[in-house]
């Protein structure tokens, strides 16, 4: 399985041009991907630099026929016109068994800009069995909110592991209470908006109360002690004096030996973030 995760900044490149076709074409050039996770997708937000009122969720889905498109809206507001939405998206050609959307914590932090955040979780059917795949985008301006959101991601994984170990009562009535595939195995991708030196990076990887397989940074599994390659402010340092890594892939410990490679495309300027590519043994 090949996966790309990328904060696409509503398709806006460093040349100021918003171009979703360029985003998808570049992702295809990087890998024959089975999963494309993208953050910062907009619908009806002409106030974003270079953007118009287009529905980018629909456009990305149209650009990848044969893929299941799973949007998640952190921001969902009234018009003008139709609703305004901003969030993340999973696009995959793998069978999707179930989907959940988790609103992440948004505690008060006076004096800080912020927006609500959401994590999309899809249970995929792989040859090895079901695997949960999640993607999200944590708060940039508020360390308080970002820390709470990172802790919640670990809690959601812990909860799912406990549910997989102790499944509910099985039914077969073609109703909403039917037992669905539960999986301890998980892959988490995001623009986390913190570097690996941040305590939240450790917090996500803490042991689980359920005893399930904790998250591990796939970069370290694939590349050993080689420092993370930067994924933000690589070609434009307006937000930081030095480039740094804030886009990670975490995998549950039971998947650690299946990680073949994790790489960063440091060349593209199609967004203000760099895409991260995971290759994973799914059999």
C-alpha positions as a Python dict, from the first residue, in 0.01 Angstrom:
ca = {
    (1, 'X'): (0, 0, 0),
    (2, 'X'): (123, 348, -83),
    (3, 'X'): (-10, 651, 103),
    (4, 'X'): (50, 1023, 61),
    (5, 'X'): (-42, 1279, 326),
    (6, 'X'): (-23, 1647, 234),
    (7, 'X'): (-141, 1980, 365),
    (8, 'X'): (-233, 2133, 30),
    (9, 'X'): (-318, 2487, 155),
    (10, 'X'): (-644, 2484, -50),
    (11, 'X'): (-430, 2404, -356),
    (12, 'X'): (-235, 2729, -336),
    (13, 'X'): (126, 2703, -446),
    (14, 'X'): (408, 2936, -353),
    (15, 'X'): (346, 3107, -688),
    (16, 'X'): (9, 3221, -547),
    (17, 'X'): (-192, 3008, -790),
    (18, 'X'): (-468, 2779, -661),
    (19, 'X'): (-454, 2464, -874),
    (20, 'X'): (-601, 2135, -753),
    (21, 'X'): (-518, 1969, -1084),
    (22, 'X'): (-151, 2043, -1012),
    (23, 'X'): (-184, 1893, -665),
    (24, 'X'): (-331, 1567, -791),
    (25, 'X'): (-89, 1543, -1085),
    (26, 'X'): (208, 1589, -855),
    (27, 'X'): (78, 1331, -608),
    (28, 'X'): (40, 1082, -894),
    (29, 'X'): (395, 1156, -1007),
    (30, 'X'): (524, 1081, -656),
    (31, 'X'): (356, 741, -626),
    (32, 'X'): (83, 518, -760),
    (33, 'X'): (-98, 585, -434),
    (34, 'X'): (-380, 385, -281),
    (35, 'X'): (-459, 657, -29),
    (36, 'X'): (-431, 1035, -52),
    (37, 'X'): (-490, 1224, 273),
    (38, 'X'): (-516, 1600, 232),
    (39, 'X'): (-559, 1883, 479),
    (40, 'X'): (-681, 2241, 429),
    (41, 'X'): (-953, 2176, 171),
    (42, 'X'): (-1202, 2461, 119),
    (43, 'X'): (-1559, 2501, -4),
    (44, 'X'): (-1704, 2848, -62),
    (45, 'X'): (-1417, 3038, 102),
    (46, 'X'): (-1326, 3312, -149),
    (47, 'X'): (-1158, 3505, 134),
    (48, 'X'): (-863, 3266, 133),
    (49, 'X'): (-570, 3404, -67),
    (50, 'X'): (-604, 3320, -435),
    (51, 'X'): (-918, 3116, -380),
    (52, 'X'): (-1276, 3144, -507),
    (53, 'X'): (-1609, 2997, -393),
    (54, 'X'): (-1542, 2654, -551),
    (55, 'X'): (-1624, 2329, -373),
    (56, 'X'): (-1278, 2174, -354),
    (57, 'X'): (-1407, 1858, -187),
    (58, 'X'): (-1617, 1784, -494),
    (59, 'X'): (-1338, 1886, -732),
    (60, 'X'): (-1082, 1655, -570),
    (61, 'X'): (-1330, 1368, -583),
    (62, 'X'): (-1388, 1434, -955),
    (63, 'X'): (-1013, 1438, -1022),
    (64, 'X'): (-974, 1088, -879),
    (65, 'X'): (-1242, 866, -1036),
    (66, 'X'): (-1245, 520, -886),
    (67, 'X'): (-1151, 656, -543),
    (68, 'X'): (-1388, 683, -250),
    (69, 'X'): (-1389, 1043, -128),
    (70, 'X'): (-1439, 1097, 245),
    (71, 'X'): (-1462, 1463, 350),
    (72, 'X'): (-1445, 1593, 705),
    (73, 'X'): (-1548, 1948, 787),
    (74, 'X'): (-1391, 2110, 1090),
    (75, 'X'): (-1548, 2442, 993),
    (76, 'X'): (-1910, 2439, 870),
    (77, 'X'): (-2071, 2784, 859),
    (78, 'X'): (-2371, 2960, 712),
    (79, 'X'): (-2337, 3126, 365),
    (80, 'X'): (-2356, 3367, 191),
    (81, 'X'): (-2508, 3137, -62),
    (82, 'X'): (-2443, 2775, 27),
    (83, 'X'): (-2256, 2670, 340),
    (84, 'X'): (-1886, 2745, 387),
    (85, 'X'): (-1675, 2445, 483),
    (86, 'X'): (-1309, 2385, 556),
    (87, 'X'): (-1135, 2066, 661),
    (88, 'X'): (-964, 1747, 551),
    (89, 'X'): (-1024, 1461, 313),
    (90, 'X'): (-936, 1095, 262),
    (91, 'X'): (-939, 965, -95),
    (92, 'X'): (-879, 592, -134),
    (93, 'X'): (-923, 316, -390),
    (94, 'X'): (-920, 54, -113),
    (95, 'X'): (-1248, -93, 17),
    (96, 'X'): (-1394, 126, 293),
    (97, 'X'): (-1574, -76, 562),
    (98, 'X'): (-1684, 212, 784),
    (99, 'X'): (-1625, 582, 847),
    (100, 'X'): (-1630, 799, 1159),
    (101, 'X'): (-1569, 1170, 1210),
    (102, 'X'): (-1440, 1297, 1542),
    (103, 'X'): (-1468, 1658, 1655),
    (104, 'X'): (-1142, 1733, 1838),
    (105, 'X'): (-1121, 1940, 2159),
    (106, 'X'): (-1154, 2316, 2120),
    (107, 'X'): (-1094, 2457, 2469),
    (108, 'X'): (-1105, 2830, 2530),
    (109, 'X'): (-773, 3009, 2479),
    (110, 'X'): (-840, 3384, 2498),
    (111, 'X'): (-644, 3604, 2263),
    (112, 'X'): (-557, 3324, 2020),
    (113, 'X'): (-690, 3273, 1669),
    (114, 'X'): (-830, 2923, 1622),
    (115, 'X'): (-1084, 2716, 1437),
    (116, 'X'): (-1262, 2386, 1516),
    (117, 'X'): (-1077, 2073, 1406),
    (118, 'X'): (-1196, 1729, 1296),
    (119, 'X'): (-1036, 1387, 1248),
    (120, 'X'): (-1169, 1156, 975),
    (121, 'X'): (-1134, 784, 1048),
    (122, 'X'): (-1197, 512, 789),
    (123, 'X'): (-1164, 139, 848),
    (124, 'X'): (-1016, -7, 530),
    (125, 'X'): (-1015, -367, 417),
    (126, 'X'): (-658, -470, 342),
    (127, 'X'): (-531, -817, 250),
    (128, 'X'): (-390, -845, 605),
    (129, 'X'): (-727, -751, 758),
    (130, 'X'): (-904, -432, 864),
    (131, 'X'): (-692, -126, 944),
    (132, 'X'): (-812, 209, 1075),
    (133, 'X'): (-682, 511, 886),
    (134, 'X'): (-721, 862, 1027),
    (135, 'X'): (-618, 1207, 914),
    (136, 'X'): (-651, 1549, 1075),
    (137, 'X'): (-501, 1896, 1110),
    (138, 'X'): (-427, 2032, 1458),
    (139, 'X'): (-451, 2393, 1569),
    (140, 'X'): (-164, 2619, 1463),
    (141, 'X'): (-195, 2925, 1688),
    (142, 'X'): (-298, 2772, 2023),
    (143, 'X'): (-57, 2536, 2206),
    (144, 'X'): (-333, 2469, 2461),
    (145, 'X'): (-575, 2347, 2196),
    (146, 'X'): (-307, 2160, 2004),
    (147, 'X'): (-199, 1964, 2313),
    (148, 'X'): (-559, 1874, 2395),
    (149, 'X'): (-618, 1759, 2038),
    (150, 'X'): (-305, 1542, 2034),
    (151, 'X'): (-409, 1377, 2361),
    (152, 'X'): (-755, 1311, 2218),
    (153, 'X'): (-607, 1134, 1915),
    (154, 'X'): (-432, 890, 2148),
    (155, 'X'): (-753, 846, 2348),
    (156, 'X'): (-950, 768, 2033),
    (157, 'X'): (-694, 505, 1938),
    (158, 'X'): (-703, 360, 2290),
    (159, 'X'): (-1082, 344, 2280),
    (160, 'X'): (-1079, 168, 1942),
    (161, 'X'): (-823, -87, 2063),
    (162, 'X'): (-1040, -164, 2367),
    (163, 'X'): (-1346, -199, 2145),
    (164, 'X'): (-1158, -437, 1914),
    (165, 'X'): (-1049, -649, 2211),
    (166, 'X'): (-1398, -649, 2364),
    (167, 'X'): (-1649, -620, 2078),
    (168, 'X'): (-2015, -552, 2135),
    (169, 'X'): (-2306, -791, 2096),
    (170, 'X'): (-2323, -915, 1735),
    (171, 'X'): (-2640, -862, 1536),
    (172, 'X'): (-2727, -942, 1176),
    (173, 'X'): (-3044, -748, 1111),
    (174, 'X'): (-2912, -505, 848),
    (175, 'X'): (-2954, -224, 1096),
    (176, 'X'): (-2726, 34, 1258),
    (177, 'X'): (-2654, -196, 1556),
    (178, 'X'): (-2493, -461, 1333),
    (179, 'X'): (-2139, -539, 1444),
    (180, 'X'): (-1883, -375, 1214),
    (181, 'X'): (-1517, -458, 1170),
    (182, 'X'): (-1312, -328, 1464),
    (183, 'X'): (-935, -293, 1437),
    (184, 'X'): (-652, -223, 1679),
    (185, 'X'): (-420, -170, 1382),
    (186, 'X'): (-411, 198, 1289),
    (187, 'X'): (-237, 458, 1074),
    (188, 'X'): (-261, 826, 1172),
    (189, 'X'): (-152, 1110, 943),
    (190, 'X'): (-180, 1485, 984),
    (191, 'X'): (-34, 1826, 980),
    (192, 'X'): (20, 1821, 1356),
    (193, 'X'): (160, 2175, 1369),
    (194, 'X'): (432, 2076, 1615),
    (195, 'X'): (790, 1950, 1567),
    (196, 'X'): (914, 1616, 1705),
    (197, 'X'): (1074, 1801, 1998),
    (198, 'X'): (730, 1907, 2122),
    (199, 'X'): (583, 1715, 2420),
    (200, 'X'): (271, 1640, 2218),
    (201, 'X'): (479, 1419, 1985),
    (202, 'X'): (563, 1199, 2286),
    (203, 'X'): (209, 1221, 2422),
    (204, 'X'): (58, 1062, 2110),
    (205, 'X'): (294, 766, 2152),
    (206, 'X'): (231, 699, 2522),
    (207, 'X'): (119, 348, 2630),
    (208, 'X'): (-252, 278, 2610),
    (209, 'X'): (-475, 198, 2906),
    (210, 'X'): (-634, -83, 2702),
    (211, 'X'): (-298, -253, 2651),
    (212, 'X'): (-339, -211, 2276),
    (213, 'X'): (-56, -129, 2036),
    (214, 'X'): (59, 230, 2094),
    (215, 'X'): (141, 467, 1811),
    (216, 'X'): (495, 493, 1678),
    (217, 'X'): (644, 752, 1443),
    (218, 'X'): (682, 571, 1110),
    (219, 'X'): (972, 798, 1009),
    (220, 'X'): (1189, 653, 1286),
    (221, 'X'): (1082, 299, 1200),
    (222, 'X'): (1190, 347, 839),
    (223, 'X'): (1486, 580, 879),
    (224, 'X'): (1632, 506, 1220),
    (225, 'X'): (1798, 800, 1392),
    (226, 'X'): (1817, 1015, 1080),
    (227, 'X'): (1651, 1346, 1169),
    (228, 'X'): (1308, 1415, 1025),
    (229, 'X'): (1324, 1596, 697),
    (230, 'X'): (1142, 1930, 713),
    (231, 'X'): (789, 1954, 577),
    (232, 'X'): (705, 2321, 647),
    (233, 'X'): (871, 2652, 560),
    (234, 'X'): (1112, 2469, 329),
    (235, 'X'): (1091, 2723, 46),
    (236, 'X'): (926, 3015, 225),
    (237, 'X'): (1023, 3113, 581),
    (238, 'X'): (747, 3367, 649),
    (239, 'X'): (608, 3152, 935),
    (240, 'X'): (936, 3025, 1081),
    (241, 'X'): (1303, 3120, 1072),
    (242, 'X'): (1405, 2762, 992),
    (243, 'X'): (1225, 2478, 814),
    (244, 'X'): (1092, 2205, 1042),
    (245, 'X'): (888, 1885, 1031),
    (246, 'X'): (528, 1893, 1149),
    (247, 'X'): (367, 1644, 908),
    (248, 'X'): (398, 1291, 1046),
    (249, 'X'): (271, 939, 993),
    (250, 'X'): (215, 731, 1305),
    (251, 'X'): (143, 357, 1292),
    (252, 'X'): (35, 126, 1571),
    (253, 'X'): (313, -95, 1709),
    (254, 'X'): (170, -410, 1554),
    (255, 'X'): (229, -256, 1210),
    (256, 'X'): (586, -142, 1279),
    (257, 'X'): (757, -420, 1085),
    (258, 'X'): (533, -354, 785),
    (259, 'X'): (664, 0, 725),
    (260, 'X'): (887, -19, 416),
    (261, 'X'): (970, 346, 369),
    (262, 'X'): (874, 700, 467),
    (263, 'X'): (997, 986, 251),
    (264, 'X'): (940, 1361, 214),
    (265, 'X'): (924, 1534, -121),
    (266, 'X'): (1126, 1844, -43),
    (267, 'X'): (1120, 1987, -395),
    (268, 'X'): (760, 2074, -475),
    (269, 'X'): (630, 2428, -430),
    (270, 'X'): (269, 2338, -504),
    (271, 'X'): (181, 2409, -138),
    (272, 'X'): (350, 2563, 164),
    (273, 'X'): (388, 2210, 305),
    (274, 'X'): (576, 1914, 161),
    (275, 'X'): (402, 1581, 96),
    (276, 'X'): (499, 1271, 294),
    (277, 'X'): (493, 928, 128),
    (278, 'X'): (448, 601, 319),
    (279, 'X'): (503, 259, 166),
    (280, 'X'): (353, -18, 373),
    (281, 'X'): (335, -400, 347),
    (282, 'X'): (-38, -472, 361),
    (283, 'X'): (-26, -850, 320),
}
